[in-house]
Amino acid sequence: MDGTHPQRNPDTPAGPVGTRLRAWRRARHLSQLQLALAAETSTRHLSCIETGKSKPGRELLARLADALDMPLRERNALLLAAGFAPHFPESPLDAPVLARIDRAIDAILAQQSPYPAFLINRRWDVLRANAAAERVNRLMLGGRASAHANIMRQFFDPADLRASIANWEEVAGELIGHLHEQVAAAPGDAVARDLLHEMLAYPGVPARWRLRDLSATPSPLLTTVMSRDGIELSFFSTITTFAMPRDITLDELHIECCFPMDDATAAHCRVLAADDGG
């Protein structure tokens, strides 16, 4: 396979289509009646699909996936479980079909200078980062490179960026909440589930984070405060995603752009860029 065609999702275990639909419906906290109405089918038909007594067609599966707001990777897995070929391609980012999008990503990352920006996938891996991100990381790590190319591991490993996060419990608490939501929203995503367990195993992680907090209210604006050797940098972030993606790769990518919360942070980022010749 050259990666430009639909593939089976290796992270989602095989299972009957009805079992998958029931897991997704429960993850979305929908009754059979609510899902049936949203997908323009009958409760009886949906019940028969979930129990394996009836096989859904492709059109109905598409409506059910829309109603459940399923990611493209999971939609392909649903089709495969029902005996159909997957619909959505998964192209490498450097494939010719994504060339313009690839250039747009680089432009956004470069435009964010002298402030950090990252390209991140669904596994929280940093696929690309601008020079400003690398400068800030080096500053906060005493000149060395990060041991991880994954945002979660960088923020949870005491030997990585975690040591420089002045408000670590606030930031890490938000991150673990997002990871819990990701696991709950995609019950078949073994990668997210394993990453959650890995983060919870790091030392100093509060025991209460082992359970998903359904009553938690997200912060209106999360600020990350980084501090080392008397230098303090404070950032907030914006997230850019691709509108109506039809490719799994694009569906699973987002760009995080960091902006300074104060003049001192902005000035220090400019100094770092000037010192680096940027």
Buried (B, 14 or more C-beta within 10 A) or exposed (E): EEEBEBBBBEBBEEEBBBBBBBBBBEBBEBEBEBBBBBBEBEBEBBBBBBEEEBEBEEEBBBBBBEBBEBBBBBBBBBBBBBEBEBBBBBBEBEBEEBEEBBEBBEEBBEEBBBBBBBBBBBBBBBBBBBBBBBBBBBBBBEEEEBEBEBBBBBBBBEEBBBBBBBBBEBBBBBBBBEBBBBBBBBBBBBBBBEBBEBBBEBEEBEEEBEEBEEEEEEEEEBBBBBBBEEBBBBBEBEEBEBEEBEBBBBBBBBBBBBBBBEEEBBEBBBEBBEEEEB
